[in-house]
Amino acid sequence: MAKRQLLFLRNVFLFTFTAFGGAQAHISLLLKYFVKDIQFISEEELLELNALAQILPGPASTQTLVGIAHKVGGLKLSLVTFLIWIIPSAAVMTFAGISFAQLDQKEKFIVILKYIQPIALGIVAFGAYNLSRKVLVSQTAVFLALAAVIVTLVLRNAYVFPLAILIGGMISSALESPKEESEIRVKLFANINPRKLAYFFSVLLVMAMLGALINRTSPFSLPIRLFENFYRNGILIFGGGQVLVPLMFTEFVQMKHYLSSSGFLSGFALQQALPGPTFSFTSYLGTLSMKNFGYGIYGQMLGGMIGVLGINLPGLILVLFIVPFWEDLKKITRIKRSLSGINAVSVGFIIAAFILLVKPVGFDPLEISVIIVTFMILNFTKISPPFIVLAGILLGYFI
């Protein structure tokens, strides 16, 4: 493996173990590790990949990271990067599901990590500030970002995300009439492999059919139904982890009773203290679902693997399907011009997420101070996020 690819994987490890705060905070860390520290891709390319991930269903941070890896080293590096990114947090959440009986004893652990949330909010604020300066360069972009903030805060509906992204892209695309680009379109569609599209939808249809037909008393019934549940939700989830939680709670707790609300919320609280993808929470859901239906340790481990693979596969397949001809795709004027609107709406989502996440903090002077100090450190110094996170853990331990 080339030296550049080994350096890339080193930064993937650093990103994986410092990526607190969800997709909104992750973008600033992606800028740091893959653009500023070592320029694996340009800042423009990163923003374009982030815009592409916002259009697609699935985990935006995972798709953006895998897209960067594909640009640096192709399919093989993309898959290795995905595994490095997803395994640590998924393994911890699987273990948490297996050890759920001991989760009630985690109060001290949660207290020690209580300042991780305000640090994550400081990272979110820094990401919003950084992206705003780069993306909100026109009146149209500012208008779209403000509209996205207002709509998100007022409606709080999963459908807001794809609709706002679509509308934002259409508005920015319509600012100037596009030229005819028939040759590019012919080349683009020549690159599309119909078999890959068939595989993508066939997995869902086959699993849905098996889940409906297989005898519910069969030991294979629940794993198949779980995979279909997660895979289907992976196709439907736009907007990242903030949309994942209400959808999972509705289906797994309220509708299907795979686990209790207390079990769900305990696992989610633990996941918030971990770095990495929010979607790894599905490992916990899969593990606990299998446990509550009488499966042993190996069955529970299988449930954790089913959860994280099922929820991530649709987004992973889509981004690996599109990135190889993304350079051709963005040459189409309408698509290229839509990216500025999509990025503006994404900035609006980040600002709205910060507002929603900061509300539970209230007027706690210490936590607000932690948010401000985190922002100032990231903005005015070269101190790395891991040291800020470590400081937050020590603060929680001693105060």
LUMLUM-79426 format. One line per field, with one value per residue (C-alpha): residue number from 0; residue in one letter; x, y, z. Coordinates in nm, 2 decimals, padded with zeros to 4 digits. Example, Ala and Ser with C-alpha at 12.3 -4.5 7.8 and 13.67 -1.06 7.14 Angstrom:
BEGIN
resi <- 0,1
resn <- A,S
u <- 01.23,01.37
v <- -00.45,-00.11
w <- 00.78,00.71
This chain:
BEGIN
resi <- 0,1,2,3,4,5,6,7,8,9,10,11,12,13,14,15,16,17,18,19,20,21,22,23,24,25,26,27,28,29,30,31,32,33,34,35,36,37,38,39,40,41,42,43,44,45,46,47,48,49,50,51,52,53,54,55,56,57,58,59,60,61,62,63,64,65,66,67,68,69,70,71,72,73,74,75,76,77,78,79,80,81,82,83,84,85,86,87,88,89,90,91,92,93,94,95,96,97,98,99,100,101,102,103,104,105,106,107,108,109,110,111,112,113,114,115,116,117,118,119,120,121,122,123,124,125,126,127,128,129,130,131,132,133,134,135,136,137,138,139,140,141,142,143,144,145,146,147,148,149,150,151,152,153,154,155,156,157,158,159,160,161,162,163,164,165,166,167,168,169,170,171,172,173,174,175,176,177,178,179,180,181,182,183,184,185,186,187,188,189,190,191,192,193,194,195,196,197,198,199,200,201,202,203,204,205,206,207,208,209,210,211,212,213,214,215,216,217,218,219,220,221,222,223,224,225,226,227,228,229,230,231,232,233,234,235,236,237,238,239,240,241,242,243,244,245,246,247,248,249,250,251,252,253,254,255,256,257,258,259,260,261,262,263,264,265,266,267,268,269,270,271,272,273,274,275,276,277,278,279,280,281,282,283,284,285,286,287,288,289,290,291,292,293,294,295,296,297,298,299,300,301,302,303,304,305,306,307,308,309,310,311,312,313,314,315,316,317,318,319,320,321,322,323,324,325,326,327,328,329,330,331,332,333,334,335,336,337,338,339,340,341,342,343,344,345,346,347,348,349,350,351,352,353,354,355,356,357,358,359,360,361,362,363,364,365,366,367,368,369,370,371,372,373,374,375,376,377,378,379,380,381,382,383,384,385,386,387,388,389,390,391,392,393,394,395,396,397,398
resn <- M,A,K,R,Q,L,L,F,L,R,N,V,F,L,F,T,F,T,A,F,G,G,A,Q,A,H,I,S,L,L,L,K,Y,F,V,K,D,I,Q,F,I,S,E,E,E,L,L,E,L,N,A,L,A,Q,I,L,P,G,P,A,S,T,Q,T,L,V,G,I,A,H,K,V,G,G,L,K,L,S,L,V,T,F,L,I,W,I,I,P,S,A,A,V,M,T,F,A,G,I,S,F,A,Q,L,D,Q,K,E,K,F,I,V,I,L,K,Y,I,Q,P,I,A,L,G,I,V,A,F,G,A,Y,N,L,S,R,K,V,L,V,S,Q,T,A,V,F,L,A,L,A,A,V,I,V,T,L,V,L,R,N,A,Y,V,F,P,L,A,I,L,I,G,G,M,I,S,S,A,L,E,S,P,K,E,E,S,E,I,R,V,K,L,F,A,N,I,N,P,R,K,L,A,Y,F,F,S,V,L,L,V,M,A,M,L,G,A,L,I,N,R,T,S,P,F,S,L,P,I,R,L,F,E,N,F,Y,R,N,G,I,L,I,F,G,G,G,Q,V,L,V,P,L,M,F,T,E,F,V,Q,M,K,H,Y,L,S,S,S,G,F,L,S,G,F,A,L,Q,Q,A,L,P,G,P,T,F,S,F,T,S,Y,L,G,T,L,S,M,K,N,F,G,Y,G,I,Y,G,Q,M,L,G,G,M,I,G,V,L,G,I,N,L,P,G,L,I,L,V,L,F,I,V,P,F,W,E,D,L,K,K,I,T,R,I,K,R,S,L,S,G,I,N,A,V,S,V,G,F,I,I,A,A,F,I,L,L,V,K,P,V,G,F,D,P,L,E,I,S,V,I,I,V,T,F,M,I,L,N,F,T,K,I,S,P,P,F,I,V,L,A,G,I,L,L,G,Y,F,I
u <- 00.00,00.14,00.27,00.00,-00.27,-00.11,-00.11,-00.47,-00.56,-00.37,-00.59,-00.90,-00.80,-00.76,-01.09,-01.27,-01.16,-01.22,-01.54,-01.78,-02.09,-02.26,-02.25,-02.27,-01.94,-01.78,-01.75,-01.51,-01.30,-01.30,-01.17,-00.90,-00.77,-00.82,-00.78,-00.57,-00.34,-00.26,-00.44,-00.58,-00.85,-00.93,-01.18,-01.41,-01.41,-01.49,-01.78,-01.90,-01.89,-02.07,-02.34,-02.37,-02.40,-02.68,-02.88,-02.85,-03.02,-02.80,-02.53,-02.38,-02.05,-01.99,-02.07,-01.85,-01.55,-01.60,-01.62,-01.29,-01.13,-01.25,-01.09,-00.76,-00.73,-01.04,-01.28,-01.03,-00.93,-01.30,-01.40,-01.10,-01.19,-01.55,-01.45,-01.21,-01.47,-01.76,-01.61,-01.50,-01.83,-02.04,-01.83,-01.88,-02.26,-02.29,-02.11,-02.34,-02.64,-02.51,-02.43,-02.76,-02.82,-02.52,-02.62,-02.81,-02.48,-02.34,-02.44,-02.09,-01.97,-02.23,-02.14,-01.77,-01.86,-02.12,-01.90,-01.86,-02.19,-02.10,-01.76,-01.94,-02.16,-01.85,-01.73,-02.07,-02.06,-01.71,-01.81,-02.12,-01.90,-01.63,-01.88,-02.09,-01.79,-01.72,-02.07,-02.28,-02.12,-02.44,-02.78,-02.94,-02.72,-02.80,-03.17,-03.16,-02.97,-03.21,-03.51,-03.36,-03.31,-03.67,-03.83,-03.63,-03.71,-04.08,-04.17,-03.92,-04.01,-03.79,-03.93,-03.80,-03.44,-03.48,-03.74,-03.53,-03.22,-03.41,-03.57,-03.24,-03.06,-03.34,-03.34,-02.96,-02.97,-03.24,-03.05,-02.90,-03.02,-02.80,-02.65,-02.71,-02.49,-02.60,-02.25,-02.19,-02.52,-02.46,-02.12,-02.28,-02.56,-02.31,-02.13,-02.44,-02.45,-02.81,-02.71,-02.59,-02.92,-03.10,-02.87,-02.95,-03.33,-03.32,-03.16,-03.45,-03.72,-03.57,-03.53,-03.88,-04.02,-03.83,-03.92,-04.29,-04.29,-04.05,-04.21,-04.19,-04.08,-03.78,-03.44,-03.37,-03.69,-03.58,-03.24,-03.39,-03.67,-03.42,-03.19,-03.50,-03.60,-03.25,-03.19,-03.53,-03.47,-03.13,-03.30,-03.55,-03.33,-03.23,-03.06,-02.83,-02.85,-03.11,-03.36,-03.25,-03.35,-03.72,-03.77,-03.60,-03.79,-04.12,-04.05,-03.86,-04.02,-04.37,-04.47,-04.28,-04.18,-03.84,-03.71,-03.83,-03.82,-03.58,-03.35,-03.36,-03.29,-03.01,-02.83,-02.88,-02.74,-02.43,-02.39,-02.38,-02.07,-01.88,-01.69,-01.78,-02.10,-02.44,-02.57,-02.37,-02.65,-02.82,-02.57,-02.71,-03.07,-03.00,-02.81,-03.09,-03.36,-03.20,-03.14,-03.50,-03.62,-03.40,-03.09,-02.75,-02.43,-02.35,-02.70,-02.67,-02.34,-02.50,-02.78,-02.52,-02.36,-02.70,-02.79,-02.48,-02.45,-02.82,-02.85,-02.52,-02.54,-02.79,-02.59,-02.26,-02.38,-02.52,-02.21,-01.98,-02.21,-02.22,-01.86,-01.69,-01.88,-01.93,-01.68,-01.90,-02.22,-02.12,-02.02,-02.39,-02.45,-02.78,-02.62,-02.31,-02.51,-02.74,-02.44,-02.42,-02.79,-02.75,-02.44,-02.63,-02.93,-02.68,-02.53,-02.89,-02.93,-02.61,-02.72,-03.07,-02.91,-02.69,-03.00,-03.19,-02.89,-02.80,-03.16,-03.11,-02.80,-03.02,-02.84,-02.58,-02.29,-02.02,-02.15,-02.20,-01.84,-01.72,-01.90,-01.75,-01.40,-01.41,-01.51,-01.23,-00.97,-01.06,-01.08,-00.77,-00.53,-00.39,-00.49,-00.63,-00.98,-00.86,-00.69,-01.01,-01.21,-00.96,-00.98,-01.36,-01.33,-01.10,-01.33,-01.62,-01.41,-01.28,-01.58
v <- 00.00,00.34,00.57,00.83,00.57,00.46,00.83,00.85,00.55,00.70,01.01,00.79,00.64,00.98,01.10,00.78,00.83,01.21,01.24,01.34,01.54,01.38,01.47,01.84,01.84,01.58,01.81,02.04,01.74,01.61,01.95,01.93,01.57,01.54,01.89,02.11,01.87,01.67,01.77,01.44,01.63,02.00,02.19,02.23,01.85,01.79,02.03,01.86,01.52,01.65,01.79,01.46,01.28,01.52,01.43,01.06,00.86,00.72,00.83,01.15,01.14,00.78,00.85,01.16,00.97,00.67,00.91,01.08,00.73,00.64,00.95,00.87,00.50,00.35,00.08,-00.12,00.18,00.28,-00.05,-00.06,00.30,00.20,-00.08,00.13,00.40,00.17,-00.11,00.06,00.23,-00.06,-00.30,-00.09,-00.06,-00.44,-00.50,-00.25,-00.44,-00.77,-00.61,-00.42,-00.56,-00.36,-00.04,00.09,00.12,00.36,00.68,00.76,00.70,00.94,01.20,01.18,01.24,01.51,01.78,01.59,01.73,02.10,02.02,01.86,02.17,02.39,02.17,02.20,02.58,02.59,02.38,02.60,02.91,02.77,02.65,02.97,03.18,02.96,02.87,03.18,03.41,03.53,03.67,03.35,03.12,03.33,03.31,02.94,02.88,03.09,02.92,02.58,02.68,02.81,02.51,02.26,02.43,02.47,02.14,01.89,01.63,01.38,01.48,01.83,01.72,01.58,01.84,02.13,02.00,01.94,02.29,02.45,02.28,02.37,02.74,02.77,02.57,02.79,03.11,03.08,02.89,02.59,02.50,02.18,01.90,01.60,01.45,01.46,01.30,01.02,00.95,00.97,00.72,00.49,00.46,00.34,-00.03,-00.14,-00.46,-00.26,-00.09,-00.42,-00.56,-00.26,-00.30,-00.68,-00.71,-00.51,-00.71,-01.05,-00.97,-00.82,-01.13,-01.37,-01.17,-01.20,-01.57,-01.74,-01.91,-01.67,-01.97,-02.03,-01.92,-01.74,-01.54,-01.25,-01.19,-01.17,-00.94,-00.72,-00.69,-00.59,-00.34,-00.17,-00.19,-00.03,00.25,00.30,00.38,00.62,00.82,01.16,01.41,01.18,01.07,01.32,01.15,00.80,00.81,00.90,00.65,00.37,00.45,00.44,00.11,-00.09,00.03,00.16,-00.06,-00.39,-00.40,-00.54,-00.36,-00.12,00.25,00.26,00.02,00.23,00.56,00.41,00.29,00.62,00.81,00.58,00.63,01.01,00.97,00.78,00.91,00.78,00.74,00.79,00.51,00.26,00.29,00.03,-00.23,-00.18,-00.21,-00.53,-00.68,-00.60,-00.71,-01.06,-01.08,-01.00,-01.28,-01.54,-01.55,-01.62,-01.43,-01.53,-01.45,-01.11,-01.04,-01.14,-00.89,-00.61,-00.69,-00.70,-00.36,-00.18,-00.34,-00.32,00.05,00.14,-00.08,00.13,00.46,00.28,00.11,00.44,00.65,00.39,00.36,00.74,00.86,00.69,00.90,01.20,01.41,01.35,01.41,01.75,01.87,01.90,02.27,02.22,01.98,02.18,02.50,02.31,02.23,02.59,02.57,02.23,02.34,02.65,02.43,02.20,02.50,02.58,02.23,02.26,02.59,02.44,02.13,02.35,02.54,02.22,02.06,02.36,02.40,02.11,02.29,02.58,02.86,02.65,02.89,02.62,02.43,02.75,02.84,02.50,02.56,02.90,02.79,02.49,02.72,02.97,02.70,02.55,02.89,03.06,02.78,02.46,02.24,01.91,01.80,01.48,01.70,01.91,01.59,01.46,01.79,01.75,01.40,01.53,01.82,01.58,01.36,01.63,01.87
w <- 00.00,-00.10,00.17,00.10,00.16,00.49,00.60,00.49,00.71,01.00,00.97,00.95,01.28,01.43,01.29,01.42,01.78,01.79,01.59,01.87,01.81,01.51,01.14,01.20,01.40,01.18,00.88,01.06,01.16,00.80,00.69,00.95,00.89,00.51,00.38,00.62,00.79,00.47,00.15,00.03,-00.15,-00.20,00.02,-00.28,-00.34,00.03,00.02,-00.31,-00.15,00.16,-00.07,-00.25,00.09,00.19,-00.13,-00.07,00.21,00.48,00.71,00.57,00.76,00.66,00.29,00.29,00.44,00.21,-00.09,00.02,00.05,-00.30,-00.45,-00.27,-00.33,-00.50,-00.39,-00.17,00.04,00.07,00.22,00.46,00.57,00.62,00.85,01.05,01.10,01.19,01.39,01.72,01.81,01.68,01.90,02.21,02.14,02.09,02.42,02.58,02.45,02.58,02.92,02.94,03.30,03.41,03.23,03.53,03.71,03.46,03.63,03.74,03.39,03.24,03.50,03.41,03.05,03.11,02.95,02.63,02.50,02.54,02.38,02.09,02.07,02.05,01.77,01.60,01.64,01.49,01.20,01.13,01.15,00.92,00.66,00.67,00.58,00.28,00.16,00.24,-00.01,-00.18,-00.08,-00.22,-00.01,00.30,00.23,00.17,00.50,00.70,00.54,00.62,00.99,01.02,00.85,01.05,01.38,01.30,01.13,01.29,01.04,00.86,00.52,00.58,00.50,00.15,00.05,00.17,00.00,-00.33,-00.32,-00.23,-00.52,-00.76,-00.67,-00.71,-01.03,-01.18,-01.13,-01.48,-01.78,-01.85,-02.18,-02.37,-02.25,-02.45,-02.48,-02.11,-02.04,-02.29,-02.12,-01.78,-01.85,-02.03,-01.70,-01.51,-01.45,-01.45,-01.26,-00.96,-00.94,-00.96,-00.68,-00.46,-00.47,-00.49,-00.14,00.01,-00.18,-00.10,00.27,00.29,00.12,00.34,00.65,00.56,00.46,00.70,01.00,01.31,01.52,01.31,01.46,01.13,01.14,01.37,01.21,00.87,00.98,01.17,00.86,00.65,00.91,00.92,00.55,00.48,00.72,00.58,00.24,00.40,00.64,00.52,00.75,00.96,01.32,01.43,01.21,01.29,01.66,01.63,01.34,01.53,01.85,01.67,01.49,01.75,02.07,02.00,01.71,01.73,02.10,02.03,02.34,02.62,02.61,02.90,02.73,02.41,02.59,02.81,02.49,02.32,02.62,02.61,02.23,02.27,02.48,02.21,01.91,01.56,01.36,01.53,01.32,01.53,01.78,01.56,01.68,02.03,01.90,01.71,02.00,02.25,02.02,01.98,02.36,02.44,02.22,02.40,02.18,02.34,02.32,01.97,01.85,02.02,01.85,01.52,01.60,01.65,01.32,01.14,01.28,01.18,00.83,00.75,00.83,00.65,00.34,00.13,00.18,00.13,-00.20,-00.33,-00.26,-00.41,-00.71,-00.77,-00.68,-00.97,-01.22,-00.99,-01.20,-01.51,-01.31,-01.17,-01.52,-01.60,-01.54,-01.35,-01.11,-01.06,-00.99,-00.75,-00.52,-00.38,-00.28,-00.13,00.07,00.19,00.31,00.48,00.67,00.78,00.91,01.11,01.27,01.34,01.50,01.72,01.84,01.91,02.09,02.30,02.44,02.70,02.83,02.93,03.12,03.30,03.31,03.33,03.03,02.82,02.91,02.79,02.45,02.41,02.52,02.28,01.99,02.08,02.11,01.77,01.60,01.74,01.82,01.66,01.96,01.83,01.92,02.11,02.37,02.41,02.46,02.71,02.90,02.90,03.06,03.32,03.40,03.45,03.68,03.91,03.92
